[in-house]
Amino acid sequence: MDKNLNEIRKRLGLTEEKFEKVKERVETLETDTRSQLSLLLESKTIPNEFEFIVRAVVVKRFNRFKNEGMKSINQSEETITYDSDDFGEYESIINKYVDDNKPDTDLRTVEFI
């Protein structure tokens, strides 16, 4: 099992045996999360320092399984509310990365006389 999947398994509190039963779903969530983060970072690859975001968002999405699209759930005396943006809490980090990695737009022109 690769390092990221093992970290996700630990965060979910699953034994290796239980994780095998949901591994395909976790892998799909990880693929989708990577694709979305890649778009947000405006980068074809995800730098290693952003792997914690991938893991955290996969766990969020996994825990929300069967409740997708719901903003809140009321059960007895308990209310559960989901964020509408899985990457919202990482927005400042993502924006800083994008700003720091923009190509230099200070183009100068040269004229020949």
C-alpha positions in Angstrom: 0.0 0.0 0.0 1.4 3.4 -0.9 2.3 5.9 1.8 -0.7 8.2 1.1 -3.3 5.4 1.1 -1.8 4.1 4.4 -2.0 7.6 5.9 -5.6 7.9 4.8 -6.4 4.5 6.3 -4.9 5.6 9.6 -6.9 8.8 9.6 -10.1 6.9 9.0 -9.2 4.5 11.8 -9.6 1.4 9.7 -7.6 -1.8 10.0 -5.9 -3.1 6.9 -8.6 -5.7 6.5 -11.5 -3.2 6.7 -9.6 -0.8 4.5 -9.4 -3.4 1.7 -13.2 -3.4 1.5 -13.3 0.4 0.7 -9.9 0.8 -1.0 -11.4 1.2 -4.4 -13.7 4.1 -3.2 -10.8 5.8 -1.5 -8.6 5.5 -4.6 -11.4 7.1 -6.7 -11.8 9.9 -4.2 -8.0 10.4 -4.2 -7.9 10.6 -8.0 -10.7 13.1 -8.1 -9.2 15.2 -5.3 -5.8 15.3 -7.0 -7.5 16.4 -10.3 -9.3 19.2 -8.5 -6.3 20.3 -6.5 -4.2 20.3 -9.7 -6.7 22.7 -11.3 -6.7 24.9 -8.2 -2.9 25.0 -8.1 -2.8 25.7 -11.9 -0.2 22.9 -12.0 0.0 19.6 -13.8 1.7 18.0 -10.7 1.0 18.4 -7.1 4.0 19.4 -5.0 4.8 17.1 -2.1 4.1 19.8 0.4 0.4 19.7 -0.7 -0.1 16.0 0.0 -1.6 16.7 3.4 -4.4 18.6 1.6 -5.0 15.5 -0.6 -5.2 13.3 2.4 -7.5 15.6 4.4 -9.9 16.2 1.6 -10.1 12.5 0.8 -11.0 11.8 4.4 -13.7 14.5 4.4 -15.2 13.1 1.2 -15.1 9.5 2.4 -16.8 10.5 5.7 -19.5 12.3 3.7 -20.3 9.2 1.6 -24.0 8.6 1.1 -24.6 12.2 2.2 -23.2 13.9 -0.9 -25.0 17.1 -1.9 -26.4 17.6 1.6 -25.4 20.7 3.5 -26.7 19.4 6.9 -28.3 16.4 8.4 -30.5 16.2 11.5 -30.7 13.0 13.4 -32.4 13.0 16.8 -30.7 15.7 18.7 -27.6 15.8 16.5 -27.0 18.1 13.6 -24.2 17.6 11.1 -23.2 20.4 8.7 -20.8 20.0 5.8 -18.7 22.6 4.2 -19.7 23.3 0.6 -16.0 23.8 -0.4 -13.7 20.9 0.6 -10.7 23.1 -0.2 -12.0 26.2 1.6 -9.8 26.0 4.6 -6.7 25.7 2.3 -7.6 28.6 0.1 -5.0 31.0 1.3 -2.2 28.4 0.9 -3.4 27.5 -2.6 -3.7 31.1 -3.6 -0.2 31.9 -2.3 1.2 29.0 -4.3 -0.5 30.1 -7.4 0.6 33.7 -6.9 4.2 32.7 -6.2 4.4 30.5 -9.3 2.8 32.7 -11.9 5.0 33.3 -14.9 6.8 36.6 -14.9 4.4 39.0 -16.7 6.8 41.9 -16.7 7.5 41.7 -20.4 9.7 44.3 -21.9 9.8 45.2 -25.5 12.8 46.1 -27.5 12.6 48.3 -30.5 15.2 48.4 -33.3 15.8 51.7 -35.0 
